[in-house]
Amino acid sequence: MAYYVTTLTSDADLDTPTNQGYNYFFVDCTSNNVNITMQNILGDGMNYEITRIDNSSNTLTLIPKTGNTVNNLSSTTISPNITCNCVTSGMNWFCPKISYSL
């Protein structure tokens, strides 16, 4: 199985063809706030790894599609130096947050 990585620096929708096929997202919020709209849930076990790679005061927000949730909420924010392993179950994206240090 191949794994593909990309870096995001602005708002992104994971359902768009530009972002499909990637498993790992590095997100740099240095210049602005970044909103990531999660892919529409098509079944259990879909997964992504999202890592915030900046230390700025801007925000990174994960937003689910209509009818879905993320960590049972309408959105969740990701602090600097956090990696989220996002996995689907039912209509929810579960995104446990794991800190790391450079």
N, C-alpha and C positions, 0 to 999 in steps of 0.2 A: 504494500500500500504506500502510495506517495503522499507526502505532506508538503503543503505549500504555504509560504509566509509572505505577507505584505505589510507595509507600514501605512497607516492612515494619519493624516494631519488635518482633516476637515470632516464634516458630517458625512455619514455613510449609511446606506441601506444594504444589509447583507443579502437581500433578495435580488439586487440588481445584477445583471450579467458581469459587470466590472468586478464585483466582489465574490462571485460564486467560484467555487473550486478551491478557495483558501481555507486552511484549517487553523492557522495561527495569524493573529493580528497584533502588531506592535502599534500602539497609539501614542502620538506625540502631540500634547496639548500646549506646547510652549507658546504658540502664537495666538491661540483662541480656544474657546470651549469647543468640545467635540461631542456630538450626539451620534450614537450608533443605534440604528434600528435593527433589531434582531430579525433573523429569518423567520418566516411564518412556519410554525411547527407542523411537520408532516408525519410525525410519529415519534415514539420513544427512542432515545439513544443518539439523536443528532448532537454533535458536539463541536465546540470551538474553544480555543484558548486565546484570551485577550489579555495583553500585558501593556500596562501604562508605563512608558519609558521616560517621562519627563518629571521634573520636580516643581513645576510652575503652580501658581494659585488658580489656574483655570480648571474647569471641571470636565470630566469624562462621564457621560451618562449613557447607560444602556436602556433602551426603550423597546418593549415588546410590540408586536403587531396587535391590532384590535382582536380581542377575544383571548389573547395570551397574557401571561404575567412573567415577571422576572423576579425570582426569590419571593413569589407570591405577592408582589407589589406591581404598581403601574410603571415603575422605573427604579433604577438603582444607580448610585454614583460610585465611581472607582477612584480611589485616592492614588497619589504617586507611589511608585514602587509596589504595586499590587498586580498580581496575575489572577485571572479568573478562569477556572475550568468550567465552561458552560455546557450543560447537558440537559436535554429535554426529557420530561416525564409528564404524561398527560398534556395539559395545555400550559405548562409552566417551564420556563428556563430556570434551572437551578445553577447559580453561579457562585460557588464558594470562593471567597477572596483569600488569597495566600500572599503574605508579604515576602519581599526579597530585598536584598541590599546589593548594591553594585560594588 
